[in-house]
Amino acid sequence: SVAKASRTGSPAAPATGARIAWVAAGLAAAVCGWVFVELTGEVLAGDAQVFDDRVMAALRRPDGSGRPVGPDWLVEAGRDVTALGGPAVLTLVTTVAAGWLALRRHYRAAAAVTLVVACGSLLCVATKAAIARERPGPGSPLVWVSTPSYPSGHAKLSAVVYLSLGLILARERSRRRDRLYILGVAAALTLLVGGSRVYLGVHYPTDVLGGWVAGLAWALPWWVAARRLQFRHEPAE
């Protein structure tokens, strides 16, 4: 029986916990997808513009230069942080992570990580082109941009990469404290990258929020698939 199996240390209890985690991830992905659809409707209707403009104005210097408020070192720090969500850095992080999984003989999981980032990037470009929201004016003199504004690609792909890898790495640790630390770092990186885009003036707040929820809605189902492949169909260490 399941009760007996649990007492004797068989995989029955972990399997039940895994199913609960997968169901929770699926529900979270559905909620994030619904939020993204609703938020996109608000953006297309122009209902979010007043809020966005107020936040952007509050973060700009009153001299009309378009530079963010705060000391120069904080502005420079914002540029450094926003680079953590750039295509070059995320590609490097994804390549390193996929290589690490491959070295551990989790080949299908490595392929899943690569696919989720690659396909997520293509979907983000297509969504931007379809919505075609203009960037905040007059723009930022600090960061060069060339794509439409909604959703934020930095915010979305940071959520996809850092949170997905955080979930996979946390699964490797047995101590709860270690898992919470890893997930906290992944969430902090995601929030910092998205926040830096608003601070530097290249995205509206709703662009970043849309990127975050879209990234979660995209990454969570893939994480479930990668976890099943990593721990059920491949040899363990």
Salt bridges, closest charged atoms under 4 A:
ASP52 OD2 - ARG133 NH2 2.75
ASP72 OD1 - ARG61 NH2 3.28
ASP72 OD1 - ARG67 NH2 3.83
GLU76 OE1 - ARG79 NH1 3.96
GLU172 OE1 - ARG104 NH2 2.67
ASP178 OD2 - ARG173 NH2 3.86
ASP178 OD2 - ARG175 NE 3.14
ASP207 OD1 - ARG133 NH1 2.78
ASP207 OD2 - HIS203 ND1 3.39
GLU234 OE1 - HIS106 ND1 3.48
GLU234 OE2 - ARG108 NH1 3.98
GLU237 OE1 - ARG104 NH2 3.08
